[in-house]
Amino acid sequence: MEQNLYEKVGGEEAIAKVVDYFYSELVLKDDTVNHFFKETDMEKQRRHQSKFISFALGGPNQYTGQSMAKAHEGMNLQPVHFSAIEKHLHDALAHFGVDERDIDTALTKVASLRDDILYK
């Protein structure tokens, strides 16, 4: 049986590393989007994001947080913000050796949530 993307990248432990890198090295250093996280409990954010990315990569759905629309309410996120986060996720996955085809699969899942995230 073919491994799903979640297993292919190394499961939970590997995804936690991707998420750490995603925030520490990319998102929080990007002035386009880092202000959205000024008041954020980053430990909690990292946990949520790990669960979300695990699910996006075909792993178990352990995400129990708010709906995407609810979680982004009042943020009025614009396409430029969404694109920045998408690019950072791409770069974080690439940094850990995930191949482009698999990254595309993950980003397609993320893109499907666009309407629940923008302009809220």
Order of alpha helices (4+ residues) and beta strands (2+ residues): alpha-alpha-alpha-alpha-alpha-alpha-alpha
